[in-house]
Amino acid sequence: MALMDKHKQVKRQRLDRICEGIRPPILNGPMHPRPLVALLDGRDCTVEMPILKDVATVAFCDAQSTQEIHEKVLNEAVAALLYHTITLSRDDLEKFKGLRVIVRIGSGFDNVDVKAAAELGIAVCNVPASSVEETADTSLCLILNLYRRVTWMHQALREGTRASSVEQIREVAGGAARIRGETLGIIGLGRVGQAVALRAKAFGFSVIFYDPYLPDGVERSLGLQRMGTLQDLLIHSDCVSLHCSLNEHNHHLINDFTIKQMRQGAFLVNTSRGGLVDEKALAQALKEGRIRGAALDVHETEPFSFSTGPLKDAPNLICTPHTSWYSEQASVEAREEAAREVRRAITGRIPDSLKNCVNKEYLMAASQWPSMEAATVHPELNGATYRFPPGLINVAAAGGLPGAGAGVESLVSGTLAHGIAPVSHPPRAPSPGQPNKAEADRDIPSDQ
């Protein structure tokens, strides 16, 4: 019994020393150096670790802001993975001392200050293709729902409304409309926009689009009609669907002025980014009947709640919680591709080896980046959790699931370090312009 108490005391002392930021003695000789990769706003790294465990240490932070990220990650992480639930401003980026690459698990990267990252010498990447089908399917589902009013009919039945006579059916289903011959206007004909267009044509929509970034001739290859201006699209559309990124130029693209340019009684669908729509103007237009109905998967403030904000008492509105990007398959594919992008950064050169670097051209012009030296890694140390306040919160075992004593012991018997010396960021250069390539600037599965 005394021996067990002594053993527990030794373990407690070792754990305390880790929580205090003091590295314990290395019992079995020095470990090979390796880079630290941090999943910032998640806690499950079971998909990423098999891809990265032989070249890096993978830690998860489960943070909603950089204030919740452990100091070790801020000082030592060379790569960061993130979803859409954490925002990295310039001030946040400057907290990272050795960060070289950020990979957004999803397509949209408006939660990262790309200009500041470029000026700090940090490559920003995304995964643009993983949720194209899911987002397009959800978009069309919402469009059909607005036309056929399935949500409202279901709600009426749940509330006890009877629909046995023709008059009662007419009352319950009032507002339902025929789809064939209606004009669907798509703003942003990237991957998702094209997928929505092809699906909509099968239902009998006449599809038009506005996208100033696409070269001439795309409309002919897809059998669509191109509008020369946003105003032309709004005037001719019975339903408008947004599929463009959010940047400094199109914030509140749909506002009181543009809503007045839309057809009286048109529908609006947004599965891209909440900031594209001025929700106050939309709520007023719904109340006045200028817009017949709207369906939003993304919102200006997330997580969205009907109890607060300008949309809380808006009629004829469908809201979903930023899930149009999600399916089990898409989620796994996005995480795998994000991990492979990090692996390319570690084993190759930044930004030359990166597949989906959204600020690659600027980085290549600004600086020549050395490769990250990959080394032998002890996989049992992968998956450590770092979250503020400083200290060890949990350890994920080799399979990625939270572990207990064995994982802690493995941390005690080694040192969690990498061999990449902290780099000083290159001097600030003039901010690059917003990315304007079709692949990088339009498709934003809401992910993220």
C-alpha positions as CSV (number, residue, x, y, z in Angstrom):
1,M,0.0,0.0,0.0
2,A,2.8,2.4,0.9
3,L,4.5,1.5,-2.4
4,M,1.4,2.4,-4.3
5,D,1.0,5.7,-2.5
6,K,4.6,6.6,-3.2
7,H,4.1,5.7,-6.9
8,K,1.1,8.0,-7.1
9,Q,3.0,10.8,-5.4
10,V,5.8,10.5,-8.0
11,K,3.3,10.6,-10.8
12,R,1.6,13.6,-9.3
13,Q,4.9,15.4,-9.0
14,R,5.8,14.7,-12.6
15,L,2.4,15.9,-13.8
16,D,2.7,19.1,-11.7
17,R,6.1,19.8,-13.3
18,I,4.6,19.5,-16.8
19,C,1.7,21.8,-15.8
20,E,4.2,24.3,-14.6
21,G,5.9,24.3,-18.0
22,I,9.1,22.6,-16.6
23,R,10.3,19.8,-18.8
24,P,11.1,16.6,-16.8
25,P,14.5,14.9,-17.1
26,I,14.8,12.8,-20.3
27,L,14.9,9.2,-19.1
28,N,15.8,7.4,-22.3
29,G,17.9,9.9,-24.1
30,P,16.9,12.8,-26.3
31,M,14.0,12.5,-28.7
32,H,14.4,13.3,-32.3
33,P,13.1,16.8,-33.0
34,R,9.8,17.1,-34.9
35,P,7.3,20.0,-35.6
36,L,4.2,20.6,-33.6
37,V,0.8,20.6,-35.4
38,A,-2.2,22.0,-33.6
39,L,-5.9,21.5,-34.2
40,L,-7.1,24.8,-32.8
41,D,-10.9,24.5,-32.6
42,G,-11.6,20.8,-32.3
43,R,-10.7,17.9,-30.0
44,D,-10.9,14.9,-32.3
45,C,-7.7,14.2,-34.3
46,T,-8.2,10.6,-35.0
47,V,-8.4,11.2,-38.8
48,E,-5.4,13.5,-38.9
49,M,-3.0,11.5,-36.7
50,P,-2.5,8.5,-39.0
51,I,-1.4,10.8,-41.8
52,L,0.9,13.0,-39.6
53,K,2.1,10.8,-36.8
54,D,5.4,9.8,-38.4
55,V,6.4,13.4,-39.2
56,A,4.9,15.5,-36.5
57,T,3.3,15.8,-33.0
58,V,-0.4,16.5,-33.3
59,A,-2.1,18.4,-30.4
60,F,-5.7,19.6,-30.1
61,C,-6.7,22.7,-28.3
62,D,-10.5,22.7,-28.4
63,A,-10.4,26.5,-28.3
64,Q,-12.8,29.2,-29.4
65,S,-10.2,32.0,-29.3
66,T,-6.4,32.3,-29.0
67,Q,-6.9,33.2,-25.3
68,E,-7.7,29.5,-24.7
69,I,-4.7,28.2,-26.5
70,H,-1.8,26.8,-24.4
71,E,1.4,28.9,-24.5
72,K,3.4,25.9,-25.8
73,V,1.2,25.8,-28.9
74,L,1.6,29.6,-29.4
75,N,5.4,29.3,-29.0
76,E,6.1,26.1,-30.9
77,A,3.4,25.2,-33.4
78,V,4.5,25.4,-37.0
79,A,1.2,24.3,-38.5
80,A,-2.4,25.0,-37.5
81,L,-5.6,23.2,-38.5
82,L,-8.9,24.9,-37.9
83,Y,-12.6,24.9,-38.8
84,H,-14.8,28.0,-39.0
85,T,-15.5,28.3,-35.3
86,I,-12.3,30.3,-34.4
87,T,-11.2,33.6,-35.9
88,L,-7.6,34.5,-36.4
89,S,-7.1,38.3,-36.7
90,R,-3.7,40.0,-37.1
91,D,-3.4,40.2,-33.3
92,D,-4.1,36.5,-33.0
93,L,-1.6,35.6,-35.7
94,E,1.1,37.6,-34.0
95,K,0.8,35.5,-30.9
96,F,2.2,32.5,-32.8
97,K,5.9,32.6,-32.7
98,G,6.8,29.9,-35.2
99,L,3.7,29.4,-37.3
100,R,4.3,28.8,-41.0
101,V,1.1,27.3,-42.4
102,I,-2.6,27.5,-41.6
103,V,-4.9,24.9,-43.2
104,R,-8.7,25.6,-43.0
105,I,-10.6,22.3,-42.9
106,G,-13.2,23.5,-45.4
107,S,-13.3,26.0,-48.3
108,G,-14.0,29.4,-46.8
109,F,-11.1,31.2,-45.1
110,D,-12.8,34.5,-44.2
111,N,-12.2,33.6,-40.5
112,V,-8.4,34.1,-41.1
113,D,-6.9,37.5,-41.9
114,V,-5.2,36.4,-45.1
115,K,-3.5,39.8,-45.7
116,A,-2.0,39.8,-42.2
117,A,-0.9,36.2,-42.6
118,A,0.9,36.9,-45.8
119,E,2.6,39.9,-44.3
120,L,3.8,37.7,-41.4
121,G,5.0,35.0,-43.8
122,I,2.3,32.5,-43.0
123,A,0.9,30.4,-45.8
124,V,-2.9,30.0,-45.7
125,C,-4.5,26.9,-47.3
126,N,-8.0,25.6,-47.7
127,V,-9.8,22.4,-48.8
128,P,-12.1,23.7,-51.5
129,A,-13.7,20.5,-53.0
130,S,-14.7,18.2,-50.1
131,S,-18.3,19.5,-49.5
132,V,-19.3,20.7,-53.0
133,E,-22.1,18.1,-53.3
134,E,-23.4,18.5,-49.8
135,T,-23.6,22.2,-50.0
136,A,-25.3,22.1,-53.5
137,D,-27.8,19.5,-52.3
138,T,-28.7,21.5,-49.2
139,S,-29.0,24.7,-51.3
140,L,-31.4,23.0,-53.7
141,C,-33.3,21.4,-50.7
142,L,-33.9,24.9,-49.3
143,I,-34.9,26.3,-52.7
144,L,-37.5,23.5,-53.1
145,N,-38.7,24.0,-49.6
146,L,-39.4,27.7,-50.2
147,Y,-41.4,26.9,-53.4
148,R,-43.3,23.9,-52.0
149,R,-43.5,25.2,-48.4
150,V,-42.9,21.7,-46.9
151,T,-41.5,23.1,-43.6
152,W,-44.6,25.3,-42.9
153,M,-47.1,22.5,-43.8
154,H,-45.3,20.1,-41.5
155,Q,-45.4,22.8,-38.7
156,A,-49.1,23.3,-39.3
157,L,-49.9,19.6,-38.9
158,R,-47.7,19.5,-35.7
159,E,-49.8,22.3,-34.3
160,G,-53.0,20.4,-35.0
161,T,-54.2,22.1,-38.1
162,R,-56.7,20.0,-40.1
163,A,-56.5,19.8,-43.9
164,S,-59.3,17.5,-45.0
165,S,-61.3,19.8,-47.2
166,V,-60.1,21.6,-50.3
167,E,-60.5,24.9,-48.6
168,Q,-58.4,23.8,-45.6
169,I,-55.7,22.4,-48.0
170,R,-55.7,25.7,-49.8
171,E,-55.2,27.5,-46.6
172,V,-52.4,25.3,-45.3
173,A,-50.6,25.1,-48.6
174,G,-51.1,28.7,-49.5
175,G,-48.1,30.2,-51.2
176,A,-46.8,26.9,-52.7
177,A,-45.7,27.5,-56.3
178,R,-44.9,25.6,-59.4
179,I,-41.1,25.4,-60.1
180,R,-41.0,24.8,-63.9
181,G,-40.4,28.0,-65.8
182,E,-39.1,29.9,-62.7
183,T,-35.8,31.7,-63.0
184,L,-33.1,30.9,-60.5
185,G,-30.3,33.5,-60.2
186,I,-26.9,32.3,-58.9
187,I,-24.4,34.8,-57.6
188,G,-20.9,33.1,-57.9
189,L,-20.6,30.2,-60.3
190,G,-17.7,28.4,-58.7
191,R,-17.8,24.7,-57.8
192,V,-20.9,24.9,-55.6
193,G,-22.7,27.4,-57.9
194,Q,-22.2,25.1,-60.9
195,A,-23.4,22.1,-59.0
196,V,-26.6,24.0,-57.9
197,A,-27.2,25.1,-61.5
198,L,-27.0,21.6,-62.9
199,R,-29.4,20.3,-60.2
200,A,-31.8,23.2,-60.7
201,K,-32.0,22.6,-64.4
202,A,-33.3,19.1,-63.8
203,F,-36.2,20.5,-61.8
204,G,-37.2,22.9,-64.7
205,F,-35.6,26.1,-63.5
206,S,-34.2,28.6,-66.0
207,V,-30.8,29.3,-64.6
208,I,-29.0,32.6,-64.9
209,F,-25.8,33.7,-63.1
210,Y,-23.5,36.6,-62.3
211,D,-19.8,36.1,-61.8
212,P,-17.4,38.8,-63.0
213,Y,-14.4,36.5,-62.4
214,L,-15.2,33.7,-64.8
215,P,-13.8,33.8,-68.3
216,D,-16.2,34.1,-71.3
217,G,-17.6,30.9,-72.6
218,V,-18.3,29.1,-69.3
219,E,-22.0,29.8,-69.7
220,R,-22.0,28.1,-73.1
221,S,-20.3,25.0,-71.8
222,L,-23.0,24.7,-69.0
223,G,-26.0,25.9,-71.0
224,L,-26.6,28.8,-68.7
225,Q,-27.4,32.5,-69.3
226,R,-24.9,35.0,-68.0
227,M,-25.8,38.4,-66.6
228,G,-23.5,41.3,-67.1
229,T,-24.3,43.0,-63.8
230,L,-25.6,42.1,-60.3
231,Q,-28.6,44.4,-60.9
232,D,-29.5,42.5,-64.1
233,L,-29.5,39.2,-62.2
234,L,-31.6,40.6,-59.3
235,I,-34.2,42.1,-61.7
236,H,-34.6,38.8,-63.7
237,S,-34.6,36.3,-60.8
238,D,-37.5,34.7,-59.1
239,C,-35.1,33.1,-56.6
240,V,-31.6,34.3,-55.7
241,S,-29.0,31.8,-54.4
242,L,-25.7,33.0,-53.0
243,H,-22.5,31.0,-53.7
244,C,-19.6,33.5,-53.3
245,S,-17.0,34.2,-50.7
246,L,-17.1,36.9,-48.1
247,N,-14.5,39.7,-48.4
248,E,-14.1,43.4,-47.8
249,H,-15.8,44.2,-51.2
250,N,-19.0,42.2,-50.9
251,H,-20.0,42.5,-47.2
252,H,-23.8,43.0,-47.1
253,L,-24.0,42.3,-50.8
254,I,-27.7,41.8,-50.1
255,N,-28.9,45.0,-48.4
256,D,-31.8,47.3,-48.5
257,F,-30.7,48.8,-51.8
258,T,-30.2,45.5,-53.6
259,I,-33.3,44.0,-52.1
260,K,-35.3,46.8,-53.7
261,Q,-33.8,45.8,-57.1
262,M,-35.1,42.2,-56.7
263,R,-38.4,41.1,-58.1
264,Q,-41.4,41.7,-55.8
265,G,-42.0,38.4,-53.9
266,A,-38.7,36.8,-54.8
267,F,-37.0,34.1,-52.7
268,L,-33.5,34.3,-51.2
269,V,-31.2,31.5,-50.2
270,N,-27.7,31.7,-48.6
271,T,-25.5,28.8,-47.9
272,S,-22.2,30.7,-48.3
273,R,-21.4,33.3,-45.6
274,G,-23.7,35.1,-43.2
275,G,-22.0,38.5,-43.8
276,L,-23.2,38.6,-47.4
277,V,-26.7,39.5,-46.2
278,D,-27.8,42.5,-44.1
279,E,-30.1,40.6,-41.7
280,K,-31.9,43.8,-40.6
281,A,-32.7,44.7,-44.2
282,L,-33.8,41.1,-44.9
283,A,-36.1,41.0,-41.8
284,Q,-37.8,44.2,-42.9
285,A,-38.2,42.9,-46.4
286,L,-39.8,39.7,-45.2
287,K,-42.2,41.6,-42.9
288,E,-43.2,43.9,-45.8
289,G,-43.6,41.0,-48.3
290,R,-41.0,42.4,-50.7
291,I,-39.2,39.0,-50.2
292,R,-41.7,36.1,-50.2
293,G,-39.4,33.8,-48.2
294,A,-35.8,33.2,-47.3
295,A,-33.6,30.2,-46.3
296,L,-30.3,30.8,-44.5
297,D,-27.8,28.2,-43.4
298,V,-25.3,30.9,-42.4
299,H,-25.8,34.0,-40.3
300,E,-24.0,37.2,-39.4
301,T,-23.7,36.0,-35.8
302,E,-23.0,32.3,-35.1
303,P,-24.1,30.2,-33.4
304,F,-27.5,31.5,-34.5
305,S,-30.5,31.7,-32.2
306,F,-34.0,32.7,-33.1
307,S,-34.3,34.3,-29.6
308,T,-32.0,37.2,-30.5
309,G,-31.0,39.3,-33.4
310,P,-33.1,41.0,-36.2
311,L,-34.5,37.8,-37.6
312,K,-36.2,36.6,-34.4
313,D,-39.7,37.6,-35.5
314,A,-39.3,37.6,-39.3
315,P,-41.9,35.5,-41.1
316,N,-41.5,33.0,-43.9
317,L,-37.9,32.2,-42.8
318,I,-36.0,28.9,-42.7
319,C,-32.8,28.8,-40.7
320,T,-30.3,25.9,-40.3
321,P,-27.1,26.0,-38.1
322,H,-24.3,26.2,-40.7
323,T,-24.5,22.6,-41.6
324,S,-24.9,22.6,-45.4
325,W,-21.3,21.4,-45.8
326,Y,-21.7,18.4,-43.6
327,S,-21.9,14.7,-44.2
328,E,-19.8,12.0,-42.6
329,Q,-18.0,11.4,-45.9
330,A,-17.3,15.1,-46.6
331,S,-16.1,15.6,-43.1
332,V,-13.6,12.8,-43.2
333,E,-12.4,13.8,-46.7
334,A,-11.9,17.4,-45.7
335,R,-9.9,16.4,-42.6
336,E,-7.7,13.9,-44.6
337,E,-6.9,16.5,-47.3
338,A,-6.1,19.1,-44.7
339,A,-3.8,16.7,-42.9
340,R,-2.1,15.9,-46.3
341,E,-1.6,19.6,-46.9
342,V,0.1,19.9,-43.6
343,R,2.3,16.9,-44.4
344,R,3.3,18.5,-47.7
345,A,4.3,21.6,-45.8
346,I,6.4,19.6,-43.3
347,T,8.1,17.3,-45.9
348,G,8.4,19.8,-48.7
349,R,8.9,23.5,-49.1
350,I,6.5,26.3,-48.3
351,P,4.7,27.5,-50.4
352,D,6.0,25.5,-53.4
353,S,4.8,22.1,-52.2
354,L,1.3,23.2,-51.1
355,K,-1.7,22.3,-53.2
356,N,-4.3,24.8,-52.1
357,C,-2.3,27.8,-50.8
358,V,-4.5,30.9,-51.3
359,N,-1.6,33.4,-50.8
360,K,1.0,31.4,-52.6
361,E,2.0,33.9,-55.2
362,Y,2.7,36.6,-52.6
363,L,4.7,34.3,-50.4
364,M,6.9,33.2,-53.2
365,A,7.6,36.8,-54.1
366,A,8.1,37.9,-50.5
367,S,10.5,35.2,-49.2
368,Q,12.2,31.9,-49.8
369,W,11.1,29.4,-47.2
370,P,13.2,26.5,-46.0
371,S,11.7,23.1,-45.8
372,M,10.6,21.6,-42.5
373,E,12.8,18.8,-41.5
374,A,10.8,15.7,-40.8
375,A,12.2,13.2,-38.3
376,T,11.4,10.0,-36.6
377,V,8.4,10.4,-34.3
378,H,7.1,8.6,-31.3
379,P,3.4,8.2,-32.3
380,E,2.2,7.6,-28.8
381,L,2.9,11.3,-28.0
382,N,0.5,12.5,-30.7
383,G,-2.9,13.9,-29.7
384,A,-1.8,15.8,-26.6
385,T,-4.3,18.5,-25.6
386,Y,-3.3,22.1,-25.0
387,R,-5.8,24.6,-23.7
388,F,-5.6,27.6,-21.4
389,P,-5.1,27.8,-18.5
390,P,-1.6,26.3,-19.0
391,G,-1.4,22.7,-18.1
392,L,-2.0,19.2,-19.3
393,I,-5.7,18.6,-19.7
394,N,-5.9,15.3,-21.6
395,V,-3.9,13.1,-23.8
396,A,-5.2,11.2,-26.8
397,A,-3.8,7.7,-27.3
398,A,-2.4,6.5,-30.5
399,G,-5.9,6.0,-31.8
400,G,-6.7,9.6,-31.1
401,L,-9.2,8.9,-28.3
402,P,-8.7,10.6,-24.9
403,G,-6.4,8.5,-22.8
404,A,-5.4,8.6,-19.2
405,G,-2.4,7.5,-17.2
406,A,-0.5,5.8,-20.0
407,G,-0.6,8.9,-22.1
408,V,0.5,11.0,-19.3
409,E,3.4,8.7,-18.5
410,S,4.5,8.8,-22.1
411,L,4.7,12.6,-21.9
412,V,6.7,12.3,-18.7
413,S,9.2,10.0,-20.1
414,G,10.0,12.2,-23.1
415,T,10.0,15.8,-24.1
416,L,7.5,17.3,-26.4
417,A,9.6,19.4,-28.6
418,H,10.4,20.0,-32.3
419,G,13.6,20.8,-34.0
420,I,12.3,23.8,-36.0
421,A,14.0,26.9,-34.6
422,P,11.5,29.8,-34.1
423,V,11.6,32.0,-37.1
424,S,11.3,35.7,-37.2
425,H,8.6,36.7,-39.6
426,P,9.7,38.7,-42.7
427,P,9.2,42.4,-42.6
428,R,5.7,43.6,-43.5
429,A,5.2,44.2,-47.2
430,P,2.3,45.9,-49.0
431,S,-0.8,43.9,-48.4
432,P,-1.7,41.6,-51.3
433,G,-5.1,42.0,-53.0
434,Q,-7.9,39.7,-52.2
435,P,-7.7,36.4,-54.0
436,N,-9.7,36.6,-57.2
437,K,-9.2,33.2,-58.7
438,A,-12.4,31.3,-59.4
439,E,-11.3,28.3,-57.3
440,A,-10.3,30.2,-54.3
441,D,-12.8,33.0,-54.1
442,R,-16.2,31.6,-54.6
443,D,-17.0,28.1,-53.3
444,I,-17.5,28.2,-49.6
445,P,-19.1,25.1,-48.2
446,S,-20.5,26.3,-44.8
447,D,-18.3,24.6,-42.7
448,Q,-16.8,24.9,-41.7
